Amino acid sequence: MKQNNFLYLIVFLLIIGQKALPQSITDDKNTFDLDRIWELTQKNHKKIKAIQLNEKAQQENIKNTKASQLPTINLQGSYSRLSDMPLYEDGFLNKPTTVRINSTNYSSMLATDVILYNGLSKNREIKIQEVALASIHSLLQLSLAEVKLESTKLFYTLIRHTHYKDLVEKEIKQDNKQLAEINSLYKNGTILKSDVLRSEVTLSNHQMLLTEIENNILIIQQQLNLLMGRDELAPLTPLYKDLKEEINLESSYESYLEKALQNAYELQIADNDIQRSELDLKQLQAKILPKVSLFADYSFNYPQSKAYPYADALYGMGQIGLKLNIPISNLYHTKHQKISQQSFISKQKVEREQKVDQLKNELRASYVKYTETLQRISVAEKNIKQTTETLRIIRNSYFNQQSLLTDLLDAETQLLQAQFDLTTAEINAKIEYYQIQKVIGNL
């Protein structure tokens, strides 16, 4: 009997487990922590895909330029039929003498050309493309950081509104309970009808606030879903640790600034742009240098008409030599181009200095705001304690007919606002922390 009961228990647990399993899988499928959101947004964001394709194309451009350094090899061939040759020995107006010639003419040639020296322009062209590739890679890293920061802001904004929803739902529950008590007092003739109406208005306002929060949650969920490449209406639940768990800054502002100047992707892109422009200037300067190339070819021709006596036979001939080209006109053609390029480089250096200033401002603002949000968290926690106690006192006073309803409603509003302020400060602290990581190139 005991054995049968044990078997029944096992079967029951298996059935319960099977029923619970799909729900568990579904919940896991629609639950996302920040790391998982980062992974999916980086994988599916259209801007990232476009930059990755551009990076791949640039890699192929470098390979193509390197391949162009190989010798040029051409195979040529021709075939023709020649007419008889008229000789006007007595002038053009008199009948010519027709000379019969071999009408068949064909040839084939294999030729090669090897550049021995070209002012190292091809090597610089490869270097320019490699710097461009490095710039694209830095742009990719910057875009990845921007996408991570964007998804981080949406993630924590979703958490904030979820907390708001919980707070307002609790407030509505308390409003309904309080309204029932006020109606009871009104029926007993203890209070006026105006108190009932004010309580109903407060309840309606909180219900409208809840609707607004729920709509905001739907909007943010859609934005996150699209970033992650999911269906825009797919359910999404944020998975996170306790918001009260602080993310502390490890360094001072000066240390973070030093890291930013070394690692910021914006400065890496600016440095690459300057390097490319300097290489372009060297390319202009190299245009006045001579070009030396080695050429060689070998051909088969028919008939033999190169040397006398001519012969109705196939012959072969080859040659090898050097070609020298000195572009003298480039001495004055490139003069103003070089001056313009030098001015452009100076402009880029000034723009880089401007980016450094912007970086400092952005870092300082985020650092100060982060410190400020920590203070706001402390203030909000104190306000919640104070307003909670104030509400308790006023609620007891009101139902003992020792205070007005307006005092009670004000106290409830102050407590709800203090709770909102605490949630907002905790969320802002997280966002500012990740903003700092993005500025210093660590996101």
C-alpha positions as CSV (number, residue, x, y, z in Angstrom):
1,M,0.0,0.0,0.0
2,K,2.8,2.4,0.9
3,Q,4.6,1.4,-2.3
4,N,1.5,2.3,-4.4
5,N,1.1,5.7,-2.6
6,F,4.8,6.4,-3.4
7,L,4.2,5.6,-7.1
8,Y,1.1,7.8,-7.2
9,L,3.2,10.6,-5.7
10,I,5.9,10.3,-8.3
11,V,3.4,10.3,-11.2
12,F,1.7,13.4,-9.6
13,L,5.0,15.2,-9.4
14,L,5.9,14.4,-13.0
15,I,2.5,15.7,-14.3
16,I,3.0,18.9,-12.3
17,G,6.5,19.3,-13.6
18,Q,5.4,18.8,-17.2
19,K,2.7,21.5,-16.8
20,A,5.1,23.9,-15.2
21,L,8.0,23.3,-17.7
22,P,6.5,25.2,-20.6
23,Q,5.7,28.2,-18.4
24,S,9.3,28.1,-17.1
25,I,10.7,28.0,-20.6
26,T,8.4,30.8,-21.8
27,D,9.4,33.0,-18.8
28,D,13.1,32.3,-19.5
29,K,12.6,33.1,-23.2
30,N,11.1,36.5,-22.5
31,T,13.3,37.4,-19.5
32,F,16.4,39.5,-20.3
33,D,19.2,40.7,-18.1
34,L,21.4,43.5,-19.3
35,D,24.2,41.2,-20.7
36,R,21.7,39.3,-22.8
37,I,20.2,42.6,-24.2
38,W,23.7,43.8,-25.0
39,E,24.5,40.5,-26.9
40,L,21.3,40.7,-29.0
41,T,21.4,44.4,-29.8
42,Q,25.1,44.2,-30.9
43,K,24.2,41.2,-33.1
44,N,21.0,42.5,-34.7
45,H,21.4,46.3,-34.7
46,K,21.2,47.5,-38.4
47,K,23.8,50.2,-37.9
48,I,26.3,47.7,-36.6
49,K,25.6,45.4,-39.5
50,A,26.3,48.2,-42.0
51,I,29.6,49.1,-40.4
52,Q,30.7,45.4,-40.3
53,L,29.9,45.1,-44.0
54,N,31.9,48.3,-44.7
55,E,34.8,46.8,-42.7
56,K,34.7,43.7,-44.7
57,A,34.7,45.6,-48.0
58,Q,37.7,47.7,-46.8
59,Q,39.7,44.5,-46.0
60,E,39.1,43.3,-49.6
61,N,40.2,46.7,-50.9
62,I,43.6,46.2,-49.1
63,K,44.0,42.8,-50.6
64,N,43.2,44.2,-54.0
65,T,45.8,47.0,-53.7
66,K,48.4,44.5,-52.5
67,A,47.6,42.3,-55.5
68,S,48.1,45.2,-57.8
69,Q,51.8,45.2,-56.9
70,L,52.3,42.0,-58.8
71,P,53.7,42.1,-62.3
72,T,51.3,43.0,-65.1
73,I,51.0,40.2,-67.6
74,N,49.2,40.5,-70.9
75,L,48.6,38.0,-73.7
76,Q,47.7,39.6,-77.1
77,G,46.8,38.2,-80.4
78,S,45.6,39.4,-83.8
79,Y,44.6,38.0,-87.2
80,S,43.9,39.9,-90.4
81,R,43.5,39.6,-94.1
82,L,45.5,42.0,-96.3
83,S,44.5,43.3,-99.7
84,D,46.8,43.5,-102.8
85,M,49.0,46.5,-102.8
86,P,48.5,49.0,-105.8
87,L,51.7,50.9,-106.8
88,Y,51.1,54.3,-108.5
89,E,54.4,54.5,-110.3
90,D,53.0,57.0,-112.9
91,G,51.0,59.1,-110.5
92,F,47.7,58.7,-108.8
93,L,45.6,59.5,-111.8
94,N,47.2,56.7,-113.9
95,K,46.5,53.0,-113.6
96,P,48.5,51.4,-110.8
97,T,50.6,48.3,-110.9
98,T,49.1,45.6,-108.6
99,V,51.6,43.8,-106.4
100,R,50.4,40.5,-105.1
101,I,51.3,40.0,-101.4
102,N,50.6,37.3,-98.8
103,S,47.1,38.2,-97.6
104,T,47.3,36.3,-94.3
105,N,48.7,38.2,-91.3
106,Y,48.6,37.0,-87.7
107,S,50.6,37.5,-84.5
108,S,50.6,36.7,-80.8
109,M,52.5,38.3,-77.9
110,L,53.1,37.7,-74.2
111,A,54.2,40.9,-72.4
112,T,54.9,41.8,-68.8
113,D,55.5,45.0,-66.9
114,V,57.1,45.3,-63.4
115,I,57.2,48.6,-61.5
116,L,60.6,48.8,-59.9
117,Y,60.2,52.3,-58.3
118,N,57.3,54.7,-58.1
119,G,58.1,56.9,-55.1
120,L,56.7,54.2,-52.8
121,S,53.2,55.4,-53.7
122,K,51.7,51.9,-53.8
123,N,53.1,51.2,-50.3
124,R,51.6,54.4,-49.0
125,E,48.3,53.6,-50.7
126,I,48.2,50.3,-48.8
127,K,49.0,52.2,-45.5
128,I,46.2,54.7,-46.2
129,Q,43.8,51.9,-46.6
130,E,45.0,50.1,-43.5
131,V,44.5,53.4,-41.5
132,A,41.1,53.7,-43.0
133,L,40.3,50.1,-41.8
134,A,41.5,51.0,-38.3
135,S,39.2,54.0,-38.4
136,I,36.3,51.8,-39.4
137,H,37.1,49.4,-36.6
138,S,37.2,52.3,-34.1
139,L,33.9,53.5,-35.5
140,L,32.5,50.0,-35.1
141,Q,33.6,50.0,-31.4
142,L,32.1,53.4,-30.9
143,S,28.8,52.3,-32.4
144,L,28.8,49.2,-30.3
145,A,29.3,51.3,-27.2
146,E,26.6,53.7,-28.3
147,V,24.2,50.8,-28.9
148,K,25.0,49.3,-25.5
149,L,24.4,52.7,-23.8
150,E,21.2,53.2,-25.7
151,S,19.9,49.7,-24.7
152,T,21.1,50.3,-21.2
153,K,19.1,53.5,-20.9
154,L,16.0,51.7,-22.2
155,F,16.6,48.7,-19.9
156,Y,16.8,50.8,-16.8
157,T,14.0,53.1,-17.9
158,L,11.8,50.0,-18.3
159,I,12.8,49.0,-14.7
160,R,11.9,52.4,-13.5
161,H,8.5,52.3,-15.0
162,T,8.0,48.8,-13.7
163,H,8.8,50.1,-10.2
164,Y,6.4,53.0,-10.8
165,K,3.7,50.6,-11.8
166,D,4.2,48.6,-8.6
167,L,4.0,51.7,-6.4
168,V,0.9,53.1,-8.1
169,E,-0.9,49.7,-8.0
170,K,-0.2,49.6,-4.2
171,E,-1.4,53.2,-4.0
172,I,-4.6,52.3,-5.9
173,K,-5.2,49.4,-3.6
174,Q,-4.8,51.7,-0.6
175,D,-7.1,54.3,-2.2
176,N,-9.9,51.8,-2.6
177,K,-9.6,50.7,1.0
178,Q,-9.5,54.3,2.2
179,L,-12.4,55.2,0.0
180,A,-14.5,52.4,1.5
181,E,-13.7,53.8,5.0
182,I,-14.5,57.3,3.9
183,N,-17.9,56.2,2.5
184,S,-18.6,54.5,5.8
185,L,-17.9,57.7,7.7
186,Y,-20.1,59.6,5.2
187,K,-23.0,57.3,5.7
188,N,-22.7,57.7,9.4
189,G,-22.8,61.5,8.9
190,T,-19.3,62.0,10.3
191,I,-17.8,63.7,7.2
192,L,-19.1,65.7,4.2
193,K,-19.8,64.5,0.7
194,S,-16.9,66.6,-0.6
195,D,-14.4,64.2,1.2
196,V,-15.9,61.3,-0.8
197,L,-15.6,63.2,-4.0
198,R,-12.0,64.2,-3.4
199,S,-11.1,60.6,-2.6
200,E,-12.8,59.4,-5.8
201,V,-10.9,62.1,-7.8
202,T,-7.6,61.0,-6.3
203,L,-8.4,57.3,-7.1
204,S,-9.2,58.3,-10.7
205,N,-6.0,60.3,-11.1
206,H,-3.9,57.3,-9.8
207,Q,-5.7,55.0,-12.2
208,M,-4.9,57.4,-15.1
209,L,-1.3,57.5,-13.9
210,L,-1.2,53.7,-14.0
211,T,-2.5,53.7,-17.5
212,E,0.2,56.2,-18.6
213,I,2.9,54.1,-17.0
214,E,1.7,50.9,-18.6
215,N,1.7,52.7,-22.0
216,N,5.2,53.8,-21.4
217,I,6.2,50.3,-20.6
218,L,4.7,49.0,-23.9
219,I,6.6,51.7,-25.8
220,I,9.9,50.9,-24.2
221,Q,9.4,47.2,-24.7
222,Q,8.8,47.7,-28.4
223,Q,12.0,49.9,-28.7
224,L,14.1,47.2,-26.9
225,N,12.5,44.4,-29.0
226,L,13.4,46.1,-32.2
227,L,16.9,46.8,-31.1
228,M,17.3,43.1,-30.3
229,G,15.8,41.9,-33.6
230,R,12.7,40.5,-31.9
231,D,9.0,40.9,-32.7
232,E,8.0,44.4,-31.6
233,L,5.0,43.0,-29.6
234,A,6.9,40.2,-27.9
235,P,6.7,40.1,-24.1
236,L,9.8,41.3,-22.3
237,T,10.6,41.2,-18.6
238,P,13.8,42.8,-17.3
239,L,15.9,40.7,-15.0
240,Y,18.1,42.7,-12.6
241,K,19.7,42.8,-9.2
242,D,18.5,44.9,-6.3
243,L,18.5,48.6,-7.4
244,K,19.9,49.5,-4.0
245,E,23.1,47.7,-4.9
246,E,25.5,50.5,-5.8
247,I,27.9,50.5,-8.7
248,N,30.8,52.5,-7.3
249,L,33.3,54.4,-9.4
250,E,36.8,53.0,-9.1
251,S,38.8,56.1,-9.9
252,S,38.9,59.9,-9.5
253,Y,37.8,62.2,-12.3
254,E,41.5,62.8,-13.2
255,S,42.1,59.1,-13.6
256,Y,39.0,58.6,-15.7
257,L,40.1,61.6,-17.9
258,E,43.5,60.0,-18.5
259,K,41.8,56.8,-19.6
260,A,39.4,58.7,-21.8
261,L,42.3,60.5,-23.6
262,Q,44.0,57.1,-24.2
263,N,41.0,54.9,-25.1
264,A,38.1,57.1,-26.3
265,Y,37.0,55.9,-29.7
266,E,36.2,59.4,-30.9
267,L,39.9,60.4,-30.5
268,Q,41.1,57.2,-32.1
269,I,39.0,58.1,-35.2
270,A,40.3,61.6,-35.2
271,D,43.9,60.4,-34.9
272,N,43.3,58.0,-37.8
273,D,41.9,60.8,-39.9
274,I,44.9,63.0,-39.3
275,Q,47.3,60.1,-40.2
276,R,45.4,59.4,-43.4
277,S,45.6,63.1,-44.4
278,E,49.4,63.2,-43.7
279,L,49.8,60.1,-45.9
280,D,47.8,61.8,-48.6
281,L,50.2,64.8,-48.4
282,K,53.2,62.4,-48.8
283,Q,51.4,61.0,-51.9
284,L,51.2,64.4,-53.4
285,Q,54.9,65.1,-52.6
286,A,55.8,61.8,-54.3
287,K,54.1,62.8,-57.6
288,I,57.3,64.6,-58.7
289,L,59.5,61.4,-58.2
290,P,60.5,59.3,-61.3
291,K,58.8,56.0,-62.2
292,V,61.0,53.1,-63.2
293,S,59.6,49.9,-64.6
294,L,61.0,46.8,-66.2
295,F,59.2,45.5,-69.3
296,A,59.6,42.3,-71.4
297,D,57.7,40.7,-74.2
298,Y,58.0,37.9,-76.7
299,S,55.9,37.5,-79.8
300,F,55.2,35.2,-82.8
301,N,54.3,36.9,-86.1
302,Y,53.4,35.8,-89.6
303,P,54.7,36.7,-92.2
304,Q,58.3,37.8,-91.5
305,S,58.4,41.5,-92.5
306,K,60.8,42.9,-90.0
307,A,64.1,42.4,-91.9
308,Y,65.1,42.0,-95.5
309,P,64.8,39.7,-97.3
310,Y,61.2,39.1,-96.3
311,A,59.9,35.6,-95.9
312,D,56.6,33.8,-96.0
313,A,57.3,32.2,-92.6
314,L,56.5,32.4,-88.9
315,Y,59.1,34.2,-86.8
316,G,59.6,35.0,-83.1
317,M,61.1,38.0,-81.4
318,G,61.4,39.2,-77.9
319,Q,62.7,42.3,-76.0
320,I,63.5,43.3,-72.5
321,G,64.3,46.8,-71.1
322,L,63.7,49.6,-68.6
323,K,61.2,52.5,-68.8
324,L,61.8,55.8,-67.1
325,N,59.1,58.4,-66.6
326,I,59.8,61.8,-64.9
327,P,56.6,63.9,-64.4
328,I,58.3,67.3,-64.5
329,S,54.9,69.2,-64.8
330,N,53.9,67.9,-61.3
331,L,56.5,70.3,-59.9
332,Y,53.9,73.1,-60.4
333,H,50.7,71.1,-60.8
334,T,50.8,69.9,-57.2
335,K,52.0,73.1,-55.5
336,H,48.6,74.4,-54.5
337,Q,47.3,70.9,-53.7
338,K,50.0,70.5,-51.1
339,I,49.3,73.8,-49.5
340,S,45.5,72.9,-49.4
341,Q,46.3,69.5,-47.9
342,Q,48.5,71.1,-45.2
343,S,45.7,73.5,-44.2
344,F,43.3,70.6,-44.1
345,I,45.6,68.7,-41.7
346,S,45.8,71.7,-39.4
347,K,42.0,71.9,-39.4
348,Q,41.7,68.3,-38.4
349,K,44.1,68.9,-35.5
350,V,42.0,71.8,-34.3
351,E,38.9,69.6,-34.5
352,R,40.6,66.9,-32.5
353,E,41.4,69.5,-29.8
354,Q,37.7,70.4,-29.9
355,K,36.7,66.7,-29.4
356,V,39.0,66.6,-26.4
357,D,37.2,69.5,-24.8
358,Q,33.8,67.9,-25.5
359,L,35.1,64.7,-24.0
360,K,36.2,66.6,-20.8
361,N,32.8,68.3,-20.6
362,E,30.9,65.0,-21.1
363,L,33.0,63.2,-18.5
364,R,32.8,66.0,-16.0
365,A,29.0,66.2,-16.4
366,S,28.5,62.5,-16.0
367,Y,30.9,62.3,-13.0
368,V,29.2,65.1,-11.2
369,K,25.7,63.8,-12.0
370,Y,26.6,60.4,-10.7
371,T,27.8,61.9,-7.4
372,E,24.6,64.0,-7.2
373,T,22.4,61.0,-7.7
374,L,24.0,59.2,-4.8
375,Q,23.1,62.2,-2.7
376,R,19.6,62.2,-4.1
377,I,19.3,58.5,-3.1
378,S,20.2,59.3,0.5
379,V,17.8,62.3,0.6
380,A,15.0,60.2,-0.9
381,E,15.4,57.4,1.6
382,K,15.2,60.0,4.5
383,N,12.1,61.6,2.9
384,I,10.4,58.2,2.6
385,K,10.9,57.5,6.3
386,Q,9.7,61.0,7.3
387,T,6.6,61.0,4.9
388,T,5.7,57.5,6.0
389,E,5.6,58.5,9.6
390,T,3.8,61.8,8.7
391,L,1.1,59.8,6.7
392,R,0.6,57.4,9.6
393,I,0.0,60.3,12.0
394,I,-2.3,62.2,9.7
395,R,-4.3,59.1,8.7
396,N,-5.0,58.4,12.4
397,S,-5.9,62.0,13.0
398,Y,-8.3,62.1,10.0
399,F,-10.2,59.1,10.9
400,N,-10.4,60.4,14.5
401,Q,-11.7,63.7,13.0
402,Q,-8.7,65.7,14.0
403,S,-7.4,66.7,10.6
404,L,-8.7,67.5,7.1
405,L,-8.8,65.2,4.1
406,T,-6.6,67.6,2.2
407,D,-3.9,67.0,4.7
408,L,-4.2,63.2,4.3
409,L,-4.2,63.4,0.5
410,D,-1.1,65.7,0.5
411,A,0.7,63.3,2.8
412,E,-0.1,60.4,0.5
413,T,1.1,62.4,-2.5
414,Q,4.3,63.3,-0.8
415,L,5.1,59.7,0.1
416,L,4.4,58.5,-3.4
417,Q,6.6,61.3,-4.8
418,A,9.4,60.4,-2.4
419,Q,9.2,56.7,-3.6
420,F,9.3,57.9,-7.2
421,D,12.3,60.1,-6.4
422,L,14.2,57.2,-4.9
423,T,13.5,54.9,-7.8
424,T,14.5,57.7,-10.3
425,A,17.7,58.4,-8.4
426,E,18.7,54.7,-8.2
427,I,18.1,54.3,-12.0
428,N,20.0,57.5,-12.9
429,A,23.0,56.4,-10.8
430,K,23.2,53.2,-13.0
431,I,22.8,55.1,-16.2
432,E,25.4,57.7,-15.3
433,Y,27.9,55.0,-14.4
434,Y,27.5,53.4,-17.8
435,Q,27.7,56.8,-19.5
436,I,31.1,57.3,-17.8
437,Q,32.2,53.8,-19.1
438,K,31.3,54.8,-22.6
439,V,33.2,58.1,-22.4
440,I,36.4,56.4,-21.3
441,G,36.1,53.7,-24.0
442,N,35.4,50.9,-21.5
443,L,31.8,50.0,-22.5
